[in-house]
Amino acid sequence: MPVVHFALPSGRVVSVEVGAGTTVLEAARAGGIDIEGACGGSMACATCHVWVDEGWFARLPAAAAEEEAMLDLAADWVPTSRLGCQIRLDAALDGLFVRVPRSSLLSDD
């Protein structure tokens, strides 16, 4: 089962083990991280925006044009920004490390 590590704005790191096929958004919620994800993972907003660690970014499948368009709306965009609802975890992504920007959280960390 893949593990994803979330670095929160406070500096705290939360590691979550989930089943293959789970999205980063779903993993965050399973780990008790109060990430917004207002559209429920249907890629209709950018509120599950995360920053993927540079060492992992190139290992992800390329973002679809629709995701790129949504990322244009993301607060705090950086070159390694992705939508958490669009990253599906599998064995190849075991150990994925992402940072959660404050703008993606519903409450303070």
Phi and psi restraints in degrees (value plus and minus 20) as a CYANA .aco file:
   2 PRO   PHI     -90.6   -50.6
   2 PRO   PSI     129.9   169.9
   3 VAL   PHI    -134.8   -94.8
   3 VAL   PSI     118.0   158.0
   4 VAL   PHI    -142.5  -102.5
   4 VAL   PSI     119.7   159.7
   5 HIS   PHI    -128.8   -88.8
   5 HIS   PSI     107.2   147.2
   6 PHE   PHI    -130.5   -90.5
   6 PHE   PSI     100.5   140.5
   7 ALA   PHI    -113.9   -73.9
   7 ALA   PSI     101.0   141.0
   8 LEU   PHI    -114.0   -74.0
   8 LEU   PSI     141.7   181.7
   9 PRO   PHI     -75.3   -35.3
   9 PRO   PSI     -48.8    -8.8
  10 SER   PHI     -93.0   -53.0
  10 SER   PSI     -33.2     6.8
  11 GLY   PHI      80.9   120.9
  11 GLY   PSI     -31.8     8.2
  12 ARG   PHI     -89.1   -49.1
  12 ARG   PSI     121.1   161.1
  13 VAL   PHI    -134.0   -94.0
  13 VAL   PSI     108.7   148.7
  14 VAL   PHI    -134.3   -94.3
  14 VAL   PSI     104.6   144.6
  15 SER   PHI    -125.0   -85.0
  15 SER   PSI     111.8   151.8
  16 VAL   PHI    -148.8  -108.8
  16 VAL   PSI     107.7   147.7
  17 GLU   PHI    -119.4   -79.4
  17 GLU   PSI     108.8   148.8
  18 VAL   PHI    -158.2  -118.2
  18 VAL   PSI     148.4   188.4
  19 GLY   PHI     -94.3   -54.3
  19 GLY   PSI     132.8   172.8
  20 ALA   PHI     -77.8   -37.8
  20 ALA   PSI     121.3   161.3
  21 GLY   PHI      75.5   115.5
  21 GLY   PSI     -32.3     7.7
  22 THR   PHI     -92.0   -52.0
  22 THR   PSI     121.7   161.7
  23 THR   PHI    -104.5   -64.5
  23 THR   PSI     142.9   182.9
  24 VAL   PHI     -81.5   -41.5
  24 VAL   PSI     -58.3   -18.3
  25 LEU   PHI     -79.6   -39.6
  25 LEU   PSI     -68.3   -28.3
  26 GLU   PHI     -83.6   -43.6
  26 GLU   PSI     -59.0   -19.0
  27 ALA   PHI     -84.1   -44.1
  27 ALA   PSI     -61.1   -21.1
  28 ALA   PHI     -80.0   -40.0
  28 ALA   PSI     -67.5   -27.5
  29 ARG   PHI     -83.9   -43.9
  29 ARG   PSI     -59.6   -19.6
  30 ALA   PHI     -83.2   -43.2
  30 ALA   PSI     -49.4    -9.4
  31 GLY   PHI    -109.2   -69.2
  31 GLY   PSI     -12.9    27.1
  32 GLY   PHI      58.9    98.9
  32 GLY   PSI      -3.9    36.1
  33 ILE   PHI    -106.2   -66.2
  33 ILE   PSI     107.4   147.4
  34 ASP   PHI    -104.7   -64.7
  34 ASP   PSI      36.1    76.1
  35 ILE   PHI     -97.6   -57.6
  35 ILE   PSI     121.8   161.8
  36 GLU   PHI     -87.1   -47.1
  36 GLU   PSI     -89.7   -49.7
  37 GLY   PHI      36.4    76.4
  37 GLY   PSI      30.6    70.6
  38 ALA   PHI     -75.7   -35.7
  38 ALA   PSI     -52.5   -12.5
  39 CYS   PHI    -108.3   -68.3
  39 CYS   PSI     -17.7    22.3
  40 GLY   PHI      54.4    94.4
  40 GLY   PSI      -3.2    36.8
  41 GLY   PHI      73.3   113.3
  41 GLY   PSI      -2.3    37.7
  42 SER   PHI    -115.3   -75.3
  42 SER   PSI      -8.6    31.4
  43 MET   PHI      38.4    78.4
  43 MET   PSI      20.8    60.8
  44 ALA   PHI    -130.6   -90.6
  44 ALA   PSI     -12.6    27.4
  45 CYS   PHI    -172.9  -132.9
  45 CYS   PSI    -195.2  -155.2
  46 ALA   PHI    -146.9  -106.9
  46 ALA   PSI       7.1    47.1
  47 THR   PHI    -107.2   -67.2
  47 THR   PSI     -15.5    24.5
  48 CYS   PHI    -132.1   -92.1
  48 CYS   PSI       1.8    41.8
  49 HIS   PHI     -79.3   -39.3
  49 HIS   PSI     111.3   151.3
  50 VAL   PHI    -151.8  -111.8
  50 VAL   PSI     140.9   180.9
  51 TRP   PHI    -123.4   -83.4
  51 TRP   PSI      97.5   137.5
  52 VAL   PHI    -103.6   -63.6
  52 VAL   PSI     114.0   154.0
  53 ASP   PHI     -75.4   -35.4
  53 ASP   PSI     117.7   157.7
  54 GLU   PHI     -74.7   -34.7
  54 GLU   PSI     -56.0   -16.0
  55 GLY   PHI     -85.2   -45.2
  55 GLY   PSI     -41.5    -1.5
  56 TRP   PHI    -121.6   -81.6
  56 TRP   PSI     -43.0    -3.0
  57 PHE   PHI     -76.0   -36.0
  57 PHE   PSI     -64.7   -24.7
  58 ALA   PHI     -89.3   -49.3
  58 ALA   PSI     -36.8     3.2
  59 ARG   PHI    -104.0   -64.0
  59 ARG   PSI     -32.7     7.3
  60 LEU   PHI     -99.7   -59.7
  60 LEU   PSI     130.0   170.0
  61 PRO   PHI     -80.8   -40.8
  61 PRO   PSI     128.9   168.9
  62 ALA   PHI     -80.9   -40.9
  62 ALA   PSI     126.5   166.5
  63 ALA   PHI     -88.8   -48.8
  63 ALA   PSI     118.9   158.9
  64 ALA   PHI     -90.2   -50.2
  64 ALA   PSI     140.3   180.3
  65 ALA   PHI     -76.7   -36.7
  65 ALA   PSI     -56.8   -16.8
  66 GLU   PHI     -84.7   -44.7
  66 GLU   PSI     -59.9   -19.9
  67 GLU   PHI     -86.4   -46.4
  67 GLU   PSI     -63.5   -23.5
  68 GLU   PHI     -77.3   -37.3
  68 GLU   PSI     -61.5   -21.5
  69 ALA   PHI     -84.0   -44.0
  69 ALA   PSI     -60.6   -20.6
  70 MET   PHI     -86.8   -46.8
  70 MET   PSI     -57.5   -17.5
  71 LEU   PHI     -83.5   -43.5
  71 LEU   PSI     -44.5    -4.5
  72 ASP   PHI     -81.2   -41.2
  72 ASP   PSI     -41.9    -1.9
  73 LEU   PHI    -112.9   -72.9
  73 LEU   PSI     -26.9    13.1
  74 ALA   PHI     -93.2   -53.2
  74 ALA   PSI     112.9   152.9
  75 ALA   PHI     -91.1   -51.1
  75 ALA   PSI     127.1   167.1
  76 ASP   PHI      43.8    83.8
  76 ASP   PSI      14.0    54.0
  77 TRP   PHI     -80.7   -40.7
  77 TRP   PSI     120.1   160.1
  78 VAL   PHI    -154.0  -114.0
  78 VAL   PSI     147.1   187.1
  79 PRO   PHI     -79.7   -39.7
  79 PRO   PSI     -41.0    -1.0
  80 THR   PHI    -124.1   -84.1
  80 THR   PSI       2.8    42.8
  81 SER   PHI     -91.3   -51.3
  81 SER   PSI     120.6   160.6
  82 ARG   PHI    -165.6  -125.6
  82 ARG   PSI     142.3   182.3
  83 LEU   PHI    -109.2   -69.2
  83 LEU   PSI     107.9   147.9
  84 GLY   PHI     -80.0   -40.0
  84 GLY   PSI     -48.7    -8.7
  85 CYS   PHI     -93.2   -53.2
  85 CYS   PSI     -31.5     8.5
  86 GLN   PHI    -125.7   -85.7
  86 GLN   PSI     -19.6    20.4
  87 ILE   PHI    -125.4   -85.4
  87 ILE   PSI      90.9   130.9
  88 ARG   PHI    -115.9   -75.9
  88 ARG   PSI     108.7   148.7
  89 LEU   PHI    -102.9   -62.9
  89 LEU   PSI     121.9   161.9
  90 ASP   PHI    -170.6  -130.6
  90 ASP   PSI    -196.6  -156.6
  91 ALA   PHI     -78.0   -38.0
  91 ALA   PSI     -55.0   -15.0
  92 ALA   PHI     -87.3   -47.3
  92 ALA   PSI     -41.6    -1.6
  93 LEU   PHI    -125.7   -85.7
  93 LEU   PSI      -6.8    33.2
  94 ASP   PHI     -80.6   -40.6
  94 ASP   PSI     101.4   141.4
  95 GLY   PHI      78.7   118.7
  95 GLY   PSI     -16.1    23.9
  96 LEU   PHI     -68.7   -28.7
  96 LEU   PSI     117.0   157.0
  97 PHE   PHI    -140.0  -100.0
  97 PHE   PSI     101.6   141.6
  98 VAL   PHI    -148.8  -108.8
  98 VAL   PSI     133.5   173.5
  99 ARG   PHI    -128.0   -88.0
  99 ARG   PSI     118.5   158.5
 100 VAL   PHI    -123.1   -83.1
 100 VAL   PSI      94.0   134.0
 101 PRO   PHI     -88.6   -48.6
 101 PRO   PSI     129.3   169.3
 102 ARG   PHI     -74.0   -34.0
 102 ARG   PSI     -53.6   -13.6
 103 SER   PHI     -86.6   -46.6
 103 SER   PSI     -35.7     4.3
 104 SER   PHI    -113.7   -73.7
 104 SER   PSI     -25.6    14.4
 105 LEU   PHI    -116.6   -76.6
 105 LEU   PSI     122.8   162.8
 106 LEU   PHI     -98.9   -58.9
 106 LEU   PSI     -46.0    -6.0
 107 SER   PHI    -159.0  -119.0
 107 SER   PSI     145.5   185.5
 108 ASP   PHI     -85.0   -45.0
 108 ASP   PSI     126.3   166.3
